[in-house]
């Protein structure tokens, strides 16, 4: 039972990263209908920004948790203005090819600068040690990752589903032409939304830095699985991205109890079954699938 409890917590930790990454992908796809294959590269850049800030400027984890996502979000907004906007309205394959090329470019640039050897990043002193949860003792930092990711995910859901700003974004997502006809400048929202989605990926990268070695390839290890999570939750669905992220994380970790090989295929098996039964995903609509 103790091992099962630990695996459940491990699944929630993995789900926390899946939720943040898929949330950023869902926001970008919902607004722009672009499958951003470079998402994993910006997750990696978020971790590297935190690493460089610590090594070069002595700026620790807590300021980096704010600085890195903001820096990546601003870079994403510039990227959207210079490149992404030029392929708006064309075949989605062009968006995939562009972001895939960007992903390779960013990874190779970081590999040339830092090499393939992972760089360690210290856990913040305030979150060192472990917490006793009855029969189970679990690392404090990992519990923080679960709680923080859930809080951010719920805040994003509330902002999009329950605020006036979110209403405009949802209207532009679901009925872009009608929204334009009502006098709303839809194009002005695409840049900040794209930057916001990349900022969420960078935030996940900063959270991952103390748990995993900071490496140029750390994003490529997660991006395919994250796409599966987005499909399971429903393309463009905010609550779907959150629910599917934690669901896949828990199911994968519990499956590993029976056979470690199961952990890597749970998401894809679930996606395949779901596409047969409900092609729109758990919370998606057929219009956005």
Secondary structure by P-SEA (a helix, b strand, c coil): caaaaaaaaaaaaaaaaaaaaaaaaaaaaacccccccaaaaaaaaaaaaaaaaaacccccccccccaaaaaaaaaaaaaaaccccccccccaaaaaaaaaaaaaaaaaaaaaacccbbbbbbccccccbbbbcccbbbbaaaaaaaaaaaaaaaaaaaaacccaaaaaaaaaaccaaaaaaaccccccaaaaaaaaaaaaaaaaaaaaccccccccccccccaaaaaaaaaaaccccaaaaaaaaaaaaaaaaaaaaacccccccaaaaaaaaaaaccccccccccccc
